[in-house]
Amino acid sequence: MTTANTTKAATAAPTIQPEDITALILAGGRGSRMGGVDKGLQNFNGLPLALHTLARLQMGGHVGPIIVNANRNLAAYESLGATVWPDSVADYAGPLAGFLTGLERCETPYLVTAPCDTPLLPLDLIPRLAQALAREDAQIAMAAGPEPGRNGVAATRTQPVFCLLRADLLESLNDFIQRGGRKIDAWTALHQTVIVPFDEPGDDPHAFFNANTLVELQHLESLK
């Protein structure tokens, strides 16, 4: 696993074309820590969380098709303007099940993933991941960003649900899940993965903050 220090100026000329990338919004969880509600449909500044994610992925024309992985309220997600697919693995198997669904439905050479509960995600997420993936000739590019530590001091940590994957990893992921694997970083460790830090001057330190509870959702709203 390597680390890529990318600059915003370099993102002007990505080497992977937007039409070659499908975006996947992960909204298939139980929402257990949010009282069992469908997290992606909870309002953030008056609009569903998943719609914020969709809009930010669309900004700048960095991506081709966008699909949503959801396991309930499919019609509500379809109303946001994206194709919706449930897990092909039973029993809410976690984000990797969403990855698998995305790769199964992906018709482009690459798939980029983002969760539905991070409405401030970087607008330049996709080009920076794409540039690092191409430059390092890697199979996976994974974002890393600031997170508050236990002592209140922010530290840069990997964000495994924000990945750009080669679509030909489908068989590998299917095998991993069939063997009982559930952790994203355990699977990505099997492949050439480049880590892309989003900790440069001008990067939003809150870009990867997510809302697992209603209190955290309210806190997110207060940040902007």
N, C-alpha and C positions, 0 to 999 in steps of 0.2 A: 504494500500500500504506500503510495507516494502522496506528497502534498504539492499542490499547485498554487503559486502566488500569482494570481492574475490581476491585471490592471484594467480599469474601466475603459481606458483608451483602446486597449486591444480588443474589446468586445465589438468594435465597429465592423470587424471583418471576420465573422465566424466561419469556420471551415465546414460545418455541417449545415445544410440548408434547412430553413424552417419547415418546409413541406415534407422533410424526411423525419420529422419528429411528431409523434402523437403524445398528447398530454393526458395524464390520468389523475383525476381528483379522487382521493381516498375518503369515502364517506360510508364505509361498510361496518363500522364498529357498533357496539351495543350502547355506547354512551353511558356506561355504568357509573362513572364518577360525576355525571351530570344528571343523575337521577333516572337514567334509562330513557331520556328523551333522545330524539334523532338530532345529533349535534349539528350536522351540516345545515339543518333547517332553522336553527336558532338565530334570532336577529342580532346583527352587529351593526350599530348605527342605522337601524331601520331596514336592513336588507339581510337575507339569509347568509350565513357564513360561507356556504358553498358558492354563492353567487359572487361574493367578494373574491374568492380564490379564482373562479372562472374568469372574472373580468381582468384580474391582474395577470393571469397567464396569457390572455389575449392581447394585452397592451404591447405595442411595439412590433407586432407581427412576427414574433419569434417562434411560433409553433404552428403546426398544421391542425389536424383534427383534435378535438378534446372530448374525452369520454369520462363518465362518472362511474365509480364502483360503489353501489349502494345495495343494501339487503332489505330495505323496507321503504315505504313511501316512494316507490319508483316513479309514479306519475308526477309527484311534486318535484323530483329532481329533473325529470324530462321537461317540465315546464320552464326550467332555467335555460333551456336551449342546447342541451347536450344529450348524446346517446348514453343510456344507462344500462349497466350490466351488473348482476349480482355475483357473489362469489360462486365459483365452480367447486369449491371445497366446503363441506358442511360445517356447521357449528361455530360460526364466527371465528375463524382460525387466525385472525389478526391481519396486520398490514401486508404480510407476505402473500396472503390469499388474494388480496387486492392486486399486488404486483402480478401474480399469476394470471388473474383475470385480464389485466391490462395487456400482458404479453400474448395471451391467447386471442385477444380481439384486435391487437395492433396490426395494422396493414402497412406500416412504415418501417424503415430500418432501425429506428430508435424510439424509445419510450421514456418520457420524463414523468416523475411522480411528485405529487404534492398533497398534503392532507387538507381536509376541508376546514380545519380549525385554526389556521394560521393566516388571518386575513391581511397581514402586513408583509407578506412574503416579498422578496426583492423583485422589482420589475425587470432586472437584468439577470435573473436566476438562470434562465435557459441558455442565453448566449455564453455566459461564463462557464457553465458546465460543459457546453458543447465544445468550446475552444479548448478546455483542458482535456477532454476526452480525446479529441482529435490530435492534439499536440503530443500527448503521452501514448497514443495508440492503445488506450486502455479499453476495458470492457464496461466499466462502470465509473461514473463521476459522481461523487457524493459531496453535498454541501457541508460546510462547518460554519458555525456562527456563535456569537456571544450568548451565554446563558448565565444567569445569576448563580453564584456558588453558595454554599452553606453560610459563608461568612459575609455574604452580600457583595462580594467582589466578582465581577463578570469574568468568565473564562470562555475561550473558544472551544466548542465541543462539536463533534460530528452530529449531523442531523440526518439519520439514516432514512427517514421517509421522504427526503428530498434527493432523488437520484435520477441520473440519466443513464439508461441501460441500453445495451445493444439487444435488439429483438431476438437475436439468435441464442439468447440465454434461456429461452423458454424451457427447453428440455432439462437443463441443469436445475432450474428452479422447481420444476415439477418433481424431479427425482428427490430433491432436498425435502420438499414438503411431504412427499409420500413416505419418507423415512422418519417423519415426525418433527422435522425442523420447523421452527417458528420465528426465530430471531433474525432480523434483517442483516445485522452486522456479521452474524455467523455464516450466512450465505455469501455475502459480498466478500468476506475474507477468503473465499475459495477462488476468487477471480481477481484479475488485475484491476485494482480500484485506485483512482486518483482522488484525493481529498482537495476540495476547492474552498478555501477560507473566504468568508464574507465579513472581514474585519478591517477593511481599509478605511482611510479617511473618507467620510461621506456616506459610508454604509450605515443603514439604520440599525442601531443596536437592538431594536425591538423586532426586527424583521422576522425572526423565527419563534417569537413568543406564541404559544398556543393556549387555547382555552379548554381545559379539561373539566372545569366546574363552572357553574353560573357566576360565582364570585370572580373567578379568573376572567370570565368573559366581560364582566363589568369593569375589571381592571384594565383589560385591553382597550375598551372604549375610552377610558380616561387618558390613554397614552397619546391620542391624536386630537 
